[in-house]
Protein backbone atom coordinates (compact mmCIF):
# COMPACT_ATOMS: atom_id res chain seq x y z
CA UNK A 1 0.00 0.00 0.00
CA UNK A 2 1.27 3.46 -0.86
CA UNK A 3 0.00 6.64 0.66
CA UNK A 4 0.79 9.24 -1.96
CA UNK A 5 -2.59 10.87 -2.33
CA UNK A 6 -5.24 12.36 -0.09
CA UNK A 7 -8.45 10.39 0.21
CA UNK A 8 -10.80 13.05 1.41
CA UNK A 9 -14.52 12.66 1.11
CA UNK A 10 -16.78 15.73 1.07
CA UNK A 11 -17.32 17.15 4.54
CA UNK A 12 -20.85 16.55 5.70
CA UNK A 13 -22.27 18.62 8.49
CA UNK A 14 -22.98 16.12 11.22
CA UNK A 15 -26.05 16.71 13.43
CA UNK A 16 -25.16 17.71 16.96
CA UNK A 17 -26.88 14.54 18.17
CA UNK A 18 -29.47 12.07 16.96
CA UNK A 19 -32.84 12.80 18.56
CA UNK A 20 -35.32 10.06 19.30
CA UNK A 21 -38.84 11.05 18.44
CA UNK A 22 -41.26 10.88 21.36
CA UNK A 23 -44.68 9.31 21.04
CA UNK A 24 -47.52 10.85 23.06
CA UNK A 25 -50.19 8.39 24.17
CA UNK A 26 -53.77 9.62 24.01
CA UNK A 27 -55.21 10.42 27.42
CA UNK A 28 -57.53 7.89 29.03
CA UNK A 29 -60.31 10.46 29.46
CA UNK A 30 -60.44 11.24 25.73
CA UNK A 31 -60.63 7.57 24.86
CA UNK A 32 -63.37 6.92 27.38
CA UNK A 33 -65.44 9.73 25.97
CA UNK A 34 -65.17 8.38 22.39
CA UNK A 35 -64.74 4.65 22.72
CA UNK A 36 -65.55 1.85 24.96
CA UNK A 37 -63.05 0.74 27.61
CA UNK A 38 -62.20 -2.32 25.53
CA UNK A 39 -61.23 -0.26 22.51
CA UNK A 40 -59.21 2.07 24.73
CA UNK A 41 -57.11 -0.81 25.98
CA UNK A 42 -56.45 -1.92 22.41
CA UNK A 43 -55.27 1.59 21.43
CA UNK A 44 -53.01 1.79 24.47
CA UNK A 45 -51.47 -1.59 23.69
CA UNK A 46 -50.77 -0.62 20.09
CA UNK A 47 -49.23 2.70 21.12
CA UNK A 48 -46.97 0.97 23.64
CA UNK A 49 -45.83 -1.43 20.94
CA UNK A 50 -44.81 1.50 18.75
CA UNK A 51 -42.91 3.11 21.62
CA UNK A 52 -40.63 0.12 22.27
CA UNK A 53 -38.58 0.19 19.03
CA UNK A 54 -38.27 3.96 19.26
CA UNK A 55 -36.78 3.74 22.73
CA UNK A 56 -34.52 0.92 21.67
CA UNK A 57 -32.70 3.02 19.12
CA UNK A 58 -35.16 4.44 16.66
CA UNK A 59 -37.50 3.13 14.03
CA UNK A 60 -37.06 4.05 10.40
CA UNK A 61 -40.82 4.17 10.01
CA UNK A 62 -41.08 6.50 12.97
CA UNK A 63 -38.70 8.94 11.27
CA UNK A 64 -35.84 8.65 13.78
CA UNK A 65 -32.34 9.35 12.54
CA UNK A 66 -29.27 7.24 13.47
CA UNK A 67 -26.54 8.92 15.43
CA UNK A 68 -23.61 10.04 13.30
CA UNK A 69 -20.02 11.05 14.04
CA UNK A 70 -17.29 12.60 11.91
CA UNK A 71 -13.87 10.96 12.11
CA UNK A 72 -10.63 12.28 10.60
CA UNK A 73 -7.93 9.68 9.91
CA UNK A 74 -4.38 10.05 8.71
CA UNK A 75 -3.12 8.72 5.41
CA UNK A 76 -1.26 6.07 7.38
CA UNK A 77 -1.28 2.26 7.52
CA UNK A 78 -3.37 2.27 10.70
CA UNK A 79 -5.78 4.79 9.22
CA UNK A 80 -6.23 2.41 6.31
CA UNK A 81 -6.83 -0.52 8.65
CA UNK A 82 -9.50 1.36 10.60
CA UNK A 83 -11.21 2.46 7.43
CA UNK A 84 -11.77 -1.16 6.41
CA UNK A 85 -13.12 -2.10 9.85
CA UNK A 86 -15.50 0.82 10.45
CA UNK A 87 -18.51 -0.96 8.86
CA UNK A 88 -18.25 -3.54 11.65
CA UNK A 89 -18.37 -0.77 14.25
CA UNK A 90 -21.40 0.77 12.57
CA UNK A 91 -23.17 -2.60 12.47
CA UNK A 92 -22.46 -3.31 16.14
CA UNK A 93 -23.41 0.12 17.48
CA UNK A 94 -25.84 1.63 14.99
CA UNK A 95 -23.62 4.73 14.91
CA UNK A 96 -22.87 6.05 11.44
CA UNK A 97 -19.30 7.19 10.80
CA UNK A 98 -18.37 9.83 8.25
CA UNK A 99 -14.68 9.30 7.45
CA UNK A 100 -12.14 11.66 5.94
CA UNK A 101 -8.57 10.52 5.32
CA UNK A 102 -5.85 13.12 4.82
CA UNK A 103 -2.10 13.26 4.49
CA UNK A 104 -0.47 14.12 7.81
CA UNK A 105 0.28 17.81 7.14
CA UNK A 106 -3.18 18.34 5.66
CA UNK A 107 -4.77 16.67 8.66
CA UNK A 108 -3.01 18.99 11.10
CA UNK A 109 -3.93 22.03 9.01
CA UNK A 110 -7.58 20.97 8.73
CA UNK A 111 -7.92 20.37 12.46
CA UNK A 112 -6.13 23.58 13.41
CA UNK A 113 -8.31 25.66 11.10
CA UNK A 114 -11.57 24.14 12.30
CA UNK A 115 -10.70 24.30 15.98
CA UNK A 116 -9.27 27.83 15.83
CA UNK A 117 -12.34 29.18 14.05
CA UNK A 118 -14.80 27.34 16.27
CA UNK A 119 -16.45 25.80 13.21
CA UNK A 120 -15.45 22.20 13.80
CA UNK A 121 -17.83 19.26 13.55
CA UNK A 122 -15.03 16.74 14.13
CA UNK A 123 -15.73 14.16 16.84
CA UNK A 124 -12.70 11.84 16.77
CA UNK A 125 -9.35 12.25 15.04
CA UNK A 126 -5.90 10.79 14.69
CA UNK A 127 -3.27 13.14 16.05
CA UNK A 128 0.52 13.41 16.29
CA UNK A 129 1.49 14.02 19.93
CA UNK A 130 4.90 15.39 18.98
CA UNK A 131 3.61 17.58 16.17
CA UNK A 132 0.42 19.29 17.33
CA UNK A 133 -0.07 17.72 20.76
CA UNK A 134 1.40 20.48 22.91
CA UNK A 135 -0.40 23.23 20.98
CA UNK A 136 -3.75 21.42 21.05
CA UNK A 137 -3.46 20.74 24.78
CA UNK A 138 -2.59 24.37 25.51
CA UNK A 139 -5.57 25.54 23.46
CA UNK A 140 -7.99 23.08 25.06
CA UNK A 141 -8.88 21.29 21.83
CA UNK A 142 -8.69 17.75 23.24
CA UNK A 143 -11.42 16.22 25.40
CA UNK A 144 -10.01 14.67 28.62
CA UNK A 145 -10.13 10.87 28.56
CA UNK A 146 -10.80 10.21 32.22
CA UNK A 147 -12.77 7.00 31.61
CA UNK A 148 -10.28 5.35 29.25
CA UNK A 149 -8.23 2.36 30.45
CA UNK A 150 -4.53 3.14 29.85
CA UNK A 151 -3.17 0.15 31.77
CA UNK A 152 -1.85 -1.62 28.65
CA UNK A 153 0.46 1.21 27.58
CA UNK A 154 4.04 2.13 28.55
CA UNK A 155 4.02 5.13 30.85
CA UNK A 156 6.25 7.14 28.51
CA UNK A 157 3.68 6.85 25.71
CA UNK A 158 0.95 8.08 28.05
CA UNK A 159 3.00 11.02 29.32
CA UNK A 160 3.50 12.53 25.88
CA UNK A 161 -0.27 12.90 25.52
CA UNK A 162 -0.89 14.28 29.01
CA UNK A 163 -0.75 17.72 30.61
CA UNK A 164 -1.01 18.56 34.30
CA UNK A 165 -1.88 14.94 35.03
CA UNK A 166 -4.82 14.88 32.61
CA UNK A 167 -4.71 12.35 29.75
CA UNK A 168 -5.86 13.51 26.33
CA UNK A 169 -4.37 11.15 23.73
CA UNK A 170 -4.57 7.37 23.39
CA UNK A 171 -1.24 6.09 21.99
CA UNK A 172 -1.79 4.21 18.73
CA UNK A 173 1.49 3.63 16.96
CA UNK A 174 5.06 3.72 18.17
CA UNK A 175 7.84 4.23 15.69
CA UNK A 176 11.58 4.09 15.88
CA UNK A 177 14.20 4.57 13.22
CA UNK A 178 15.50 1.42 11.58
CA UNK A 179 17.72 0.45 8.69
CA UNK A 180 15.91 -1.20 5.80
CA UNK A 181 18.34 -2.98 3.50
CA UNK A 182 18.57 -5.31 0.56
CA UNK A 183 19.90 -8.63 1.82
CA UNK A 184 20.78 -9.82 -1.68
CA UNK A 185 22.79 -6.72 -2.56
CA UNK A 186 24.79 -6.74 0.67
CA UNK A 187 25.51 -10.44 0.26
CA UNK A 188 26.64 -10.00 -3.35
CA UNK A 189 28.99 -7.22 -2.25
CA UNK A 190 30.37 -9.29 0.63
CA UNK A 191 29.14 -6.77 3.20
CA UNK A 192 27.72 -7.24 6.68
CA UNK A 193 24.66 -5.28 7.82
CA UNK A 194 26.03 -1.90 8.98
CA UNK A 195 26.12 -1.62 12.75
CA UNK A 196 27.65 1.87 12.98
CA UNK A 197 27.96 5.05 10.93
CA UNK A 198 31.37 4.17 9.51
CA UNK A 199 30.07 0.87 8.17
CA UNK A 200 26.92 2.62 6.90
CA UNK A 201 28.91 5.10 4.83
CA UNK A 202 31.26 2.40 3.49
CA UNK A 203 28.32 0.22 2.45
CA UNK A 204 26.49 3.16 0.84
CA UNK A 205 29.56 3.93 -1.26
CA UNK A 206 30.06 0.29 -2.29
CA UNK A 207 26.41 -0.30 -3.21
CA UNK A 208 25.96 2.96 -5.12
CA UNK A 209 26.28 1.58 -8.66
CA UNK A 210 24.47 0.03 -11.62
CA UNK A 211 21.61 2.49 -11.37
CA UNK A 212 20.98 1.69 -7.69
CA UNK A 213 21.29 4.38 -5.01
CA UNK A 214 23.45 3.14 -2.17
CA UNK A 215 21.46 5.00 0.46
CA UNK A 216 18.33 7.06 1.02
CA UNK A 217 16.72 8.99 3.85
CA UNK A 218 14.18 11.78 3.74
CA UNK A 219 15.67 14.79 1.99
CA UNK A 220 12.61 17.01 1.82
CA UNK A 221 13.47 19.63 4.42
CA UNK A 222 10.61 19.62 6.91
CA UNK A 223 10.01 15.87 6.54
CA UNK A 224 13.70 15.08 6.92
CA UNK A 225 13.91 16.56 10.41
CA UNK A 226 12.39 13.49 12.08
CA UNK A 227 14.73 10.99 10.42
CA UNK A 228 17.83 13.14 10.82
CA UNK A 229 17.11 13.30 14.55
CA UNK A 230 18.61 9.86 15.20
CA UNK A 231 21.80 10.94 13.44
CA UNK A 232 21.93 14.07 15.58
CA UNK A 233 21.43 12.05 18.77
CA UNK A 234 24.03 9.45 17.84
CA UNK A 235 26.60 12.18 17.27
CA UNK A 236 25.77 13.50 20.73
CA UNK A 237 23.60 16.47 19.70
CA UNK A 238 20.02 17.61 20.32
CA UNK A 239 17.50 19.94 18.69
CA UNK A 240 16.16 21.42 21.95
CA UNK A 241 17.75 21.08 25.36
CA UNK A 242 16.77 22.72 28.66
CA UNK A 243 14.22 24.93 26.95
CA UNK A 244 16.31 26.39 24.12
CA UNK A 245 17.59 25.40 20.68
CA UNK A 246 21.04 23.80 20.47
CA UNK A 247 21.22 22.31 16.98
CA UNK A 248 24.15 24.58 16.11
CA UNK A 249 26.41 22.69 18.52
CA UNK A 250 29.51 21.02 17.04
CA UNK A 251 27.89 17.61 17.55
CA UNK A 252 24.66 18.56 15.81
CA UNK A 253 26.48 20.25 12.93
CA UNK A 254 28.64 17.17 12.39
CA UNK A 255 25.46 15.10 12.19
CA UNK A 256 23.84 17.49 9.71
CA UNK A 257 26.92 17.33 7.51
CA UNK A 258 27.06 13.53 7.69
CA UNK A 259 23.37 13.22 6.81
CA UNK A 260 23.85 15.57 3.88
CA UNK A 261 26.91 13.69 2.69
CA UNK A 262 25.08 10.35 2.65
CA UNK A 263 21.98 11.65 0.88
CA UNK A 264 23.87 13.99 -1.40
CA UNK A 265 26.54 11.50 -2.44
CA UNK A 266 24.65 8.21 -2.54
CA UNK A 267 20.95 9.11 -2.59
CA UNK A 268 18.53 8.88 -5.52
CA UNK A 269 18.10 11.80 -7.90
CA UNK A 270 15.76 14.46 -6.56
CA UNK A 271 16.24 13.42 -2.93
CA UNK A 272 15.68 16.98 -1.62
CA UNK A 273 12.05 16.74 -2.73
CA UNK A 274 11.49 13.26 -1.30
CA UNK A 275 9.77 12.16 1.90
CA UNK A 276 8.95 8.56 2.84
CA UNK A 277 6.07 8.27 0.38
CA UNK A 278 8.47 9.19 -2.44
CA UNK A 279 11.39 7.00 -1.36
CA UNK A 280 9.31 3.89 -0.74
CA UNK A 281 8.35 3.24 -4.37
CA UNK A 282 11.97 3.72 -5.42
CA UNK A 283 13.03 1.12 -2.85
CA UNK A 284 10.22 -1.18 -4.00
CA UNK A 285 11.40 -0.78 -7.58
CA UNK A 286 14.78 -2.16 -6.56
CA UNK A 287 16.60 1.16 -6.98
CA UNK A 288 17.72 1.75 -3.38
CA UNK A 289 20.06 -0.53 -1.42
CA UNK A 290 19.62 0.93 2.09
CA UNK A 291 17.04 3.26 3.60
CA UNK A 292 16.77 4.67 7.12
CA UNK A 293 13.22 5.55 8.15
CA UNK A 294 10.43 4.73 10.59
CA UNK A 295 9.73 1.13 11.54
CA UNK A 296 6.04 1.39 10.67
CA UNK A 297 6.60 1.09 6.92
CA UNK A 298 7.90 -2.47 6.76
CA UNK A 299 4.51 -3.97 5.90
CA UNK A 300 4.06 -1.52 3.04
CA UNK A 301 7.55 -2.10 1.69
CA UNK A 302 7.05 -5.82 1.22
CA UNK A 303 3.58 -5.57 -0.31
CA UNK A 304 3.88 -7.93 -3.30
CA UNK A 305 1.36 -5.88 -5.26
CA UNK A 306 3.69 -2.87 -5.09
CA UNK A 307 7.21 -4.24 -4.86
CA UNK A 308 9.42 -6.06 -7.34
CA UNK A 309 11.81 -6.90 -4.51
CA UNK A 310 10.96 -10.28 -2.95
CA UNK A 311 10.04 -10.18 0.74
CA UNK A 312 12.93 -12.50 1.58
CA UNK A 313 15.41 -9.94 0.20
CA UNK A 314 14.24 -7.12 2.49
CA UNK A 315 15.96 -6.86 5.84
CA UNK A 316 15.27 -4.73 8.92
CA UNK A 317 18.02 -3.90 11.39
CA UNK A 318 18.51 -1.63 14.40
CA UNK A 319 19.57 1.90 13.51
CA UNK A 320 23.42 2.07 13.32
CA UNK A 321 25.28 3.44 16.30
CA UNK A 322 27.08 6.76 16.09
CA UNK A 323 30.49 7.76 17.43
CA UNK A 324 29.00 9.26 20.61
CA UNK A 325 25.80 7.34 21.30
CA UNK A 326 23.28 4.71 20.26
CA UNK A 327 20.03 6.57 20.94
CA UNK A 328 17.72 6.44 17.92
CA UNK A 329 14.34 8.01 18.39
CA UNK A 330 11.40 5.93 19.60
CA UNK A 331 8.21 7.94 19.67
CA UNK A 332 4.44 7.83 19.75
CA UNK A 333 4.02 8.87 16.14
CA UNK A 334 0.23 8.68 16.16
CA UNK A 335 -2.49 8.71 18.75
CA UNK A 336 -6.24 9.19 18.79
CA UNK A 337 -8.31 11.83 20.56
CA UNK A 338 -11.84 13.11 21.03
CA UNK A 339 -12.49 16.70 20.04
CA UNK A 340 -13.41 19.05 22.88
CA UNK A 341 -15.94 20.67 20.53
CA UNK A 342 -17.66 17.38 19.76
CA UNK A 343 -21.39 17.38 20.36
CA UNK A 344 -21.48 13.59 20.19
CA UNK A 345 -19.09 12.73 23.00
CA UNK A 346 -20.77 9.52 24.15
CA UNK A 347 -20.61 8.10 20.62
CA UNK A 348 -17.09 9.47 20.18
CA UNK A 349 -15.98 7.69 23.36
CA UNK A 350 -17.44 4.43 22.04
CA UNK A 351 -15.56 4.87 18.78
CA UNK A 352 -12.18 5.66 20.34
CA UNK A 353 -12.48 2.70 22.72
CA UNK A 354 -13.17 0.41 19.76
CA UNK A 355 -10.59 1.98 17.42
CA UNK A 356 -7.77 1.60 19.96
CA UNK A 357 -8.80 -1.81 21.30
CA UNK A 358 -6.38 -4.66 21.96
CA UNK A 359 -8.04 -6.71 19.21
CA UNK A 360 -7.42 -4.06 16.56
CA UNK A 361 -3.92 -3.46 17.90
CA UNK A 362 -3.15 -7.14 17.38
CA UNK A 363 -4.62 -6.95 13.90
CA UNK A 364 -2.33 -4.00 13.22
CA UNK A 365 0.72 -5.91 14.43
CA UNK A 366 -0.16 -8.86 12.20
CA UNK A 367 -0.12 -6.36 9.33
CA UNK A 368 3.34 -5.14 10.42
CA UNK A 369 2.11 -1.89 12.00
CA UNK A 370 4.11 -1.26 15.17
CA UNK A 371 1.42 -0.68 17.79
CA UNK A 372 1.82 1.00 21.17
CA UNK A 373 0.08 -1.53 23.44
CA UNK A 374 2.39 -3.64 25.62
CA UNK A 375 0.35 -6.81 25.24
CA UNK A 376 0.74 -7.12 21.47
CA UNK A 377 4.53 -7.36 21.74
CA UNK A 378 4.10 -10.45 23.92
CA UNK A 379 1.35 -12.10 21.89
CA UNK A 380 2.46 -15.50 20.61
CA UNK A 381 0.57 -15.15 17.32
CA UNK A 382 2.26 -11.82 16.70
CA UNK A 383 5.74 -13.08 17.54
CA UNK A 384 5.30 -15.92 15.05
CA UNK A 385 4.43 -13.48 12.28
CA UNK A 386 6.37 -10.25 12.79
CA UNK A 387 9.79 -9.88 11.20
CA UNK A 388 12.43 -10.75 13.84
CA UNK A 389 14.35 -7.64 12.81
CA UNK A 390 11.43 -5.48 13.91
CA UNK A 391 11.27 -7.22 17.26
CA UNK A 392 15.04 -6.85 17.74
CA UNK A 393 15.10 -3.20 16.72
CA UNK A 394 12.09 -2.41 18.93
CA UNK A 395 13.79 -3.95 21.95
CA UNK A 396 16.98 -2.01 21.25
CA UNK A 397 15.18 1.30 20.75
CA UNK A 398 12.94 0.76 23.78
CA UNK A 399 16.05 0.27 25.92
CA UNK A 400 18.24 3.03 24.53
CA UNK A 401 16.04 5.32 22.45
CA UNK A 402 15.23 9.03 22.79
CA UNK A 403 11.50 9.92 23.05
CA UNK A 404 11.47 12.81 20.55
CA UNK A 405 12.10 12.88 16.81
CA UNK A 406 11.67 16.66 16.40
CA UNK A 407 11.80 19.81 18.54
CA UNK A 408 9.12 19.43 21.20
CA UNK A 409 7.41 22.81 21.14
CA UNK A 410 4.12 24.40 20.14
CA UNK A 411 5.52 25.94 16.95
CA UNK A 412 7.10 22.67 15.86
CA UNK A 413 6.02 23.05 12.22
CA UNK A 414 7.83 26.35 11.85
CA UNK A 415 10.87 24.97 13.66
CA UNK A 416 10.99 21.99 11.31
CA UNK A 417 10.87 24.31 8.32
CA UNK A 418 13.89 26.18 9.67
CA UNK A 419 15.93 23.05 10.39
CA UNK A 420 14.82 21.64 7.04
CA UNK A 421 16.67 24.45 5.28
CA UNK A 422 19.89 23.18 6.86
CA UNK A 423 19.16 19.66 5.63
CA UNK A 424 18.69 20.82 2.04
CA UNK A 425 21.82 22.97 2.16
CA UNK A 426 23.84 20.06 3.46
CA UNK A 427 22.51 17.59 0.87
CA UNK A 428 23.07 20.00 -2.00
CA UNK A 429 26.71 20.42 -0.97
CA UNK A 430 27.24 16.76 0.07
CA UNK A 431 27.83 17.97 3.60
CA UNK A 432 30.53 20.46 2.65
CA UNK A 433 28.71 23.82 2.78
CA UNK A 434 31.01 26.56 4.17
CA UNK A 435 28.00 28.55 5.39
CA UNK A 436 26.28 25.79 7.37
CA UNK A 437 27.55 27.11 10.72
CA UNK A 438 26.27 30.64 10.14
CA UNK A 439 22.97 29.31 8.79
CA UNK A 440 22.56 27.11 11.84
CA UNK A 441 23.18 30.05 14.18
CA UNK A 442 20.46 32.04 12.38
CA UNK A 443 18.00 29.16 12.57
CA UNK A 444 18.72 28.57 16.26
CA UNK A 445 17.94 32.23 16.97
CA UNK A 446 14.72 31.95 14.97
CA UNK A 447 13.63 28.82 16.86
CA UNK A 448 14.42 30.48 20.18
CA UNK A 449 12.26 33.42 19.11
CA UNK A 450 9.41 30.99 18.49
CA UNK A 451 9.91 29.48 21.93
CA UNK A 452 9.83 32.95 23.48
CA UNK A 453 6.65 33.88 21.62
CA UNK A 454 4.97 30.71 22.88
CA UNK A 455 6.21 31.23 26.44
CA UNK A 456 8.30 28.05 26.33
CA UNK A 457 11.85 29.47 26.22
CA UNK A 458 14.29 28.79 29.02
CA UNK A 459 17.82 30.14 29.08
JOZI-V251795 format. One line per field, one symbol per residue. ss: DSSP state (H for helix, E for strand, - for the rest). psi: psi as a letter, one per 40 degrees, with the letter a starting at -180 (. if undefined). burial: + if it has 16 or more other ideal C-beta (glycine too) atoms within 10 Angstrom, else -. Layout:
BEGIN
ss: ???
psi: ???
burial: ???
END
This chain:
BEGIN
ss: ------E--------------------HHHHHHH--HHHHHHHHHHHHHHHHHHH------------EEEEEEE--HHHHHHHHHHHHHHHHH--EEEEEEE-HHHHHHHHHHHHHH------EEEE-HHHHHHHHHHH--E----------E-HHHHH--EE--EE--EEEEEEEEEEEEEHHHHHH-------EHHHHHHHHHHH-E--EE--E----HHHHHHHHHHHHHH-----EE--EE----HHHHHHHHHHHHHHHHH----HHH--HHHHHHHHH---E-EEEEEHHHHHHH---------HHHEEEEE--E-------EEEEEEEEEEE-----HHHHHHHHHHH--HHHHHHHHH----E-E-HHH--HHHHHH--HHHHHHHHHHHHH-E---------HHHHHHHHHHHHHHHHH-------HHHHHHHHHHHHHHHHHH------
psi: higeihghihhhhhidihhhhihhiiidddddddiidddddddddddddddddddeehhddeeihiihihhhiigiddddddddeddddddddehihhhhhiidddddddddddddeeeiehdiiiihdeceddddddefeihigdeiheeeiidddddefihfehhdhhhchiiihihhihddddddefiihheiddddddddddegifehhdiiihehcddedddedddddeeeiidhhfeiheeeiddddddddddddddddeiihfdeehadedddddddefehdihhaideeddddehdedhehideehihiihiiaediggiihigdiaiihhdehefdddddddddddeiddddddddeefhgidhdddeehddddddihddddddddddddeiheieihhidfdddddddddddddddddefeeheeddddddddddddddddddefehh.
burial: --+----+-----+---+-+----------+--------+----------+--+---++----+--++++++++++++++++---+--+---+-++++++++++-+++-+++-++----++++++++++++++++++---+++-+--+----++--++-++++---++++++++++++++++-+++----+-++--+--++-++-+++---+++++++++++++++++++++++++++++----+++++-++++++++++++++++++--++-+++++++++++-+++++++++++++++++----+-+---++++++++++--++++++++++++++++++-++-++++++-+++---++++++++++++++--++-+--+---++-++--++-++--+++-+++++++++++++-++++++++++++++-+--+--++--++-+++-++----++--
END
